Amino acid sequence: MSASSAPRPLRAALGGREIHATWRSRAVAGPAPSGVRPLRRSEPPPRPHGDAATFLEDVVAGLSKTPKSLPAKYMFDDVGARLFACLTSQSDHPLAKNERAILEPHAADIAETLGERIQLVDLACGDGSRAELLASALRSPARVVLVDRLAGAAVRASSVLAARHGDLPVVAIDAHSPWGTRLPACASASRTVAYLPSSIIGELEPRDARTELAQLAGSCGRDGALLVGLDLKRDAKGLEAAYSDRASVSASLGLNLLARINRELRGGFQLAAFDHRAVYDAAKGRVEMQLVSKRWQWAAVHNQWFNFGAGETVTTMVAYKYTIEWFSAVAAAAGWKLDRVFLAPDRTYALVLLRT
């Protein structure tokens, strides 16, 4: 399958590159080049090393489970991160819209609560507009730190922010994941305040969120604070629609993970043989993004084969939806105290302020 047959958002993000690769072991006719030994049918391809070896182990482990799954963290290569940024900006995906619906009327109130000379750390800065909105309301901010998993995004956002606010120190950090990012110390700051949008906190199982929030409490230090966006529980139909957007960006995001396996792990997935589906699991309180096999098929990963039945699903990503009470309990177990809650006008989104 070539880029021309992929959904439009994935095709655009890939810049027209081939997104399907099939590996076949075969004997090579003629003499081998010096120092190169041809692969024969009985020989597996060379095993990857380093990060690629971990990628392979995680993919094989996920596809060996029942039901099958793939680790969501591998969705966010450069192409996947661009697609996710595109998804959250879609008009039928409510996160960015609800986020601004809270920040714009409450920025001054939030700034007053946080006090002066703070170091603001946006752990998923995107285009930097959220950090700029908050920074503009803060009293004498000590510094703004922008972090993003899309390579170059934090640098671009910091350049814009620095140009508009020439006297504001700005630091940019590229990170594969916002979790575990080492927050830089700032001697002139009264406290460090981190910002986590709901798209980040929702990706983690609640027990993992508790662990990461505890580590973040240590990073923010004494008198630290955390602003967390929460996409709140509501009707299943609206939640599922948000992850099945009309522009097919959600579908492209899942298919790009298969394309990455093809590119980097000698995969043999036929992307056209999978559909996208978003399902809200009310018992677990989360939306599951799934790839659904259209037919009975086999697919290779490196030199291992996996069978997919017609209609069988592979979960590629989850997005937990919280209530204020549930999240408050998770945060409290991680050492945070709930301070303030700001609600969007339709009460489907909240911004909560936590303190150590």
Buried (B, 14 or more C-beta within 10 A) or exposed (E): BEBEEBBEBBBBBBEEEEBBBEBEBEEEEEEEEEEEEBBEEEEEEEEBEEEEEEBBEBBBEBBEEEEBBBBBBBBBBBBBBBBBBBBBBBEBBBBBBBBBBBBEEBBEEBBEBBBBBBBBBBBBBBBBBBBBBBBBBBEEBBBBBBBBBBBEBBEBBBBBBBEEBEEBBBBBBBBBBBBEBEBEEBEEBBBBBBBBBBBBBBBBEBEEBBBBBBBBBEBBEEEBBBBBBBBBBBEEEEBBBBBBBEBBBBBBBBBBBBBBBBBBBBBBBBBEBBBBBBBBEEEEBBBBBBBBBBEEBEBBBBEBEBEBEEEBBBBBBBBBBBEBEBBBBBBBBBBBEBBBEBBBEEEBBBBBBBBB
